[in-house]
């Protein structure tokens, strides 16, 4: 695999700034570098986005490990706040 391919970034999560900060801390603890970007919201957007949505990206080389961490993170959020996640749908 080309070095550029290994460093290509992939979105792994989107959520509130608080959720993203917590997830990025967990990723950092697991030595996975990540970046975040605020999702832009335009009133003409056909697909509504939660206000204040922030996206997390990781390099391809860390994608598998990061996805496993995100899956566990989301599962734990659902256990702690099942009503909150149902209301977002």
Protein Blocks (a to p, Z undefined) as FASTA:
>chain_A
ZZklmmpccdfbdcdfklmmmmmmmmmmnopacddddddddfklmbdcdehiacddddfk
lmmmmmmmmmmmmmmmmmmmmmlmmmmZZ
